[in-house]
């Protein structure tokens, strides 16, 4: 994920005031049926859907029907840990690309600290017993960090996945050498002796440009499906984001597309892209099974709203040979 560019900020001036309010921390909770988000992830607890997304302290919105959303005035992170400022020069409180999962009777949230175009980044970790109002997220420190000149990967865009043995893994990455995977321990930190493994890239490793990021692994029908975003976000009507997918029987891969091409060697089957009518581009997705249905979320750059990014939420159907199709 990259910061909102000047083009998008200019577009904001032309959109309705109710949507403009979502770009800034609201003074009080408000409801909307057009949720402005970047990098949305979702959780479900006690009949309520919770969306967390990029923003000052992480934007938080709730819904009972996936149609009307209440945007919370209070961010998910009321306090930004001091270590984030020490680890990433220039980072303050605009937190990128979270992920959330329920594991061992606790909610875990990972989040990204970075600055545009650099791979000096860090992924932080939070925990909470409940998503109920008033619950405070506990700082669990740094999960993984990358350094410019030291690492060939970028520690942003985290996603948790629990394998068939009940063991947690983390996938993450943006540009550089692409999408990384590493095994975690039961405290949701990197397990002892584990090293990063590249599971998807857009270009060959010896080239500079590698426009791939935002991994999300979703289990269905005996496969792990790896969704990633290709091309460029955060440029309003000049954005070119799209989502592709591959799958594997093993969480460690290899992840192959529908033509059996390895995602670590440029493979990927298209899931969604801009139709140039409703959305110029769409990407940074997540996927879930809730109450007997499979859902796909991402943000899309709205043509009607001059490139502002809004929530896309679609139900997933599956082809006979097990590939995801998004319902209209």
C-alpha positions in Angstrom: 0.0 0.0 0.0 1.2 3.5 -0.8 0.0 6.9 0.6 -2.8 8.8 -1.1 -1.4 10.8 -3.9 -2.1 14.4 -4.9 -4.4 13.4 -7.7 -6.6 11.5 -5.3 -6.6 14.4 -2.9 -7.8 16.7 -5.7 -10.5 14.2 -6.5 -11.8 14.4 -2.9 -12.8 18.0 -3.4 -15.4 16.9 -6.0 -17.1 14.2 -4.0 -20.0 14.5 -1.5 -19.3 16.0 1.9 -20.4 12.8 3.7 -17.7 10.8 1.8 -15.1 13.6 2.3 -15.6 13.2 6.1 -14.3 9.6 5.9 -10.9 10.9 4.6 -10.4 12.6 8.0 -10.9 11.3 11.5 -14.6 12.0 12.2 -15.6 13.9 15.4 -18.3 11.4 16.0 -19.6 8.0 14.7 -21.6 8.2 11.5 -23.3 5.8 9.1 -22.8 5.4 5.3 -23.6 3.0 2.6 -20.5 4.0 0.6 -17.5 3.1 2.8 -14.3 4.8 1.8 -11.4 2.5 2.5 -7.9 1.4 1.5 -6.8 -2.2 2.2 -9.9 -3.5 4.0 -9.9 -6.6 6.2 -12.9 -8.0 8.1 -13.8 -9.9 11.3 -17.1 -11.2 12.6 -18.1 -11.3 16.2 -21.5 -11.5 18.0 -23.5 -10.7 14.9 -21.4 -7.7 13.9 -19.0 -7.3 11.0 -15.9 -5.2 11.7 -13.8 -3.7 8.9 -10.3 -2.3 9.7 -8.4 -0.4 7.0 -5.6 2.0 6.4 -5.8 5.4 8.1 -4.8 7.4 11.1 -4.5 4.8 13.9 -6.4 2.4 11.5 -10.0 3.1 10.4 -12.7 1.0 12.0 -16.2 0.5 10.8 -19.0 -1.9 11.8 -22.1 -3.3 10.1 -24.9 -5.8 10.8 -25.8 -6.4 7.2 -22.6 -5.7 5.0 -24.6 -2.8 3.4 -24.8 0.1 5.9 -21.6 0.9 7.8 -21.0 2.9 11.0 -17.6 4.6 10.8 -16.0 4.9 14.3 -14.7 8.2 15.4 -12.2 6.4 17.7 -9.4 4.6 15.7 -8.5 1.0 16.4 -5.1 2.1 17.7 -5.6 4.9 20.2 -1.9 4.9 21.0 0.9 4.4 18.4 3.7 2.4 20.1 7.0 4.4 20.5 9.0 1.5 18.9 7.3 2.2 15.5 8.9 5.7 15.4 12.3 4.3 16.4 12.1 1.6 13.8 10.8 3.5 10.8 12.1 7.1 10.3 9.3 9.5 9.3 6.4 7.2 10.5 3.9 8.9 12.7 0.3 7.7 12.9 -0.9 6.9 9.3 -1.0 3.1 9.7 -1.2 0.9 6.6 -2.7 -2.4 5.5 -3.8 -4.3 8.6 -4.9 -7.9 9.0 -6.9 -9.6 11.7 -7.5 -13.2 12.7 -9.0 -15.2 15.6 -6.5 -17.7 17.0 -6.3 -19.5 20.4 -9.3 -17.5 21.8 -7.8 -14.2 21.0 -7.9 -11.6 18.2 -4.6 -10.7 16.6 -4.1 -7.7 14.4 -1.0 -7.0 12.3 -0.3 -3.6 10.8 2.2 -1.9 8.6 4.6 1.0 9.3 6.4 2.4 6.4 7.0 5.4 4.0 6.3 5.6 0.3 8.7 3.9 -2.0 11.1 2.6 0.7 11.6 -0.9 2.2 12.6 0.3 5.7 9.4 -0.9 7.2 7.9 -2.8 10.1 4.9 -5.0 10.8 3.5 -4.5 14.3 1.3 -6.9 16.3 -1.7 -6.2 18.6 -3.9 -8.5 20.6 -7.4 -8.3 22.1 -9.9 -10.7 23.8 -12.9 -9.1 22.1 -13.9 -6.6 19.4 -16.6 -5.1 21.7 -16.6 -1.4 22.2 -14.2 -0.3 24.9 -11.8 -3.2 24.4 -8.2 -1.9 24.2 -5.7 -3.5 21.8 -2.5 -4.6 23.5 0.9 -3.8 21.9 2.7 -7.1 21.2 5.7 -5.4 19.7 7.3 -5.9 16.3 6.5 -9.0 14.2 9.0 -8.5 11.4 11.1 -5.5 10.1 13.0 -4.8 6.9 15.9 -2.4 6.3 16.9 -0.6 3.1 20.3 -2.0 2.0 19.9 -5.1 4.1 16.8 -6.9 3.0 15.5 -7.7 -0.5 11.9 -7.8 0.8 9.5 -5.2 2.3 7.8 -5.7 5.6 4.3 -4.4 4.9 0.9 -5.8 3.9 0.7 -8.7 6.4 -1.7 -11.6 6.3 -2.2 -14.4 8.8 -3.1 -18.0 7.7 -3.6 -21.0 9.9 -2.6 -24.3 8.2 -4.4 -27.7 8.4 -2.3 -28.6 11.5 -3.5 -25.5 13.3 -0.2 -23.7 13.0 0.0 -20.0 12.1 2.0 -18.5 9.2 2.5 -14.9 8.0 2.6 -13.8 4.4 3.6 -10.3 3.5 5.4 -8.1 1.0 5.4 -5.4 -1.6 7.6 -4.9 -4.7 11.3 -5.8 -4.1 11.5 -9.6 -4.2 7.8 -10.0 -3.9 5.6 -12.0 -1.6 7.2 -13.7 1.5 6.0 -16.5 3.7 7.3 -17.4 7.2 6.1 -19.7 9.9 5.0 -18.3 13.3 4.9 -19.7 16.8 1.8 -19.8 19.1 2.6 -16.2 20.3 2.2 -15.1 16.6 5.8 -14.2 16.3 8.3 -15.7 13.9 9.2 -19.2 14.9 12.8 -19.9 15.9 15.0 -20.7 13.0 12.5 -19.8 10.3 13.5 -17.9 7.2 11.6 -16.0 4.6 10.5 -17.8 1.5 9.4 -16.0 -1.7 6.1 -17.5 -2.9 5.1 -15.0 -5.6 6.8 -12.4 -7.7 5.8 -10.3 -10.8 9.2 -10.0 -12.5 12.3 -12.1 -12.5 14.4 -11.5 -9.3 17.2 -9.8 -11.2 15.0 -6.9 -12.5 14.2 -3.7 -10.6 10.5 -3.5 -11.2 8.2 -6.0 -9.4 4.7 -4.5 -9.0 3.2 -7.1 -6.7 1.9 -6.8 -3.1 -0.9 -7.3 -0.7 -1.0 -11.1 -0.3 -4.0 -12.9 1.2 -4.3 -16.7 1.7 -7.7 -18.2 1.9 -8.5 -21.9 2.4 -11.2 -23.6 0.4 -12.0 -27.1 -0.8 -8.6 -28.6 0.1 -6.6 -25.8 -1.4 -4.8 -22.7 -0.1 -5.6 -19.8 -2.5 -3.1 -17.0 -2.7 -4.5 -13.7 -3.8 -2.1 -10.8 -4.7 -2.4 -7.4 -6.2 -0.6 -6.5 -9.4 0.4 -3.1 -10.7 -0.1 0.3 -9.0 -2.5 1.6 -6.4 -3.1 5.0 -4.8 -3.1 7.2 -7.9 -6.8 7.8 -8.2 -8.0 7.6 -11.8 -4.4 6.7 -12.9 -4.4 3.6 -10.7 -3.9 0.2 -12.4 -4.5 -2.2 -9.6 -5.9 -5.7 -10.2 -6.1 -9.0 -8.2 -4.8 -12.4 -9.4 -4.8 -15.8 -7.7 -3.1 -19.1 -7.6 -3.5 -22.2 -5.4 -1.6 -25.0 -3.7 -2.4 -28.1 -1.6 0.5 -26.9 0.7 0.6 -23.6 2.6 4.2 -23.3 1.5 3.4 -23.6 -2.1 4.1 -23.8 -4.9 1.1 -21.7 -5.9 0.0 -22.3 -9.4 -2.5 -20.4 -11.5 -5.2 -22.0 -13.7 -2.6 -22.6 -16.4 -0.3 -24.3 -13.9 2.2 -21.5 -14.0 4.0 -20.9 -10.7 3.2 -17.5 -9.0 6.9 -17.4 -8.0 7.7 -17.3 -11.7 5.2 -14.6 -12.9 2.0 -16.7 -12.7 -1.4 -15.5 -11.7 -5.1 -15.9 -12.8 -7.1 -12.7 -13.0 -9.9 -12.3 -10.3 -10.8 -8.6 -10.6 -9.6 -5.4 -12.4 -11.1 -2.1 -13.3 -14.0 -2.2 -15.7 -13.4 1.5 -16.5 -17.2 2.2 -16.0 -17.7 1.7 -12.2 -14.1 1.3 -11.1 -10.9 2.4 -12.8 -9.0 -0.2 -10.8 -9.4 -2.5 -7.9 -7.1 -4.3 -5.5 -5.6 -5.1 -2.1 -8.1 -7.8 -1.2 -9.2 -10.1 1.6 -11.5 -13.2 1.6 -13.6 -14.9 4.3 -16.3 -17.5 5.0 -19.0 -16.0 7.2 -22.4 -17.7 7.9 -22.2 -20.2 5.1 -21.0 -17.8 2.4 -17.6 -16.8 1.0 -16.9 -13.1 0.6 -14.3 -11.1 -1.3 -13.4 -7.6 -0.2 -11.1 -5.0 -1.8 -11.0 -1.3 -2.5 -11.9 0.1 -5.9 -11.1 3.5 -7.4 -14.6 4.8 -8.2 -15.1 6.4 -11.6 -18.2 8.3 -10.4 -16.2 9.7 -7.5 -13.3 10.8 -9.6 -10.9 8.0 -8.3 -11.8 8.0 -4.6 -11.3 4.5 -3.1 -14.4 2.8 -1.8 -15.2 -0.7 -0.5 -16.0 -3.5 -2.9 -17.7 -6.5 -1.2 -18.8 -9.4 -3.4 -19.9 -13.0 -2.8 -17.6 -15.7 -4.2 -18.8 -18.6 -6.2 -16.6 -21.5 -7.4 -16.1 -23.1 -10.8 -16.4 -26.9 -11.1 -12.6 -27.2 -11.0 -12.3 -24.9 -8.0 -11.5 -21.4 -9.1 -13.1 -18.3 -7.6 -15.6 -16.2 -9.5 -17.0 -13.0 -8.1 -20.8 -12.6 -8.2 -22.3 -9.4 -9.6 
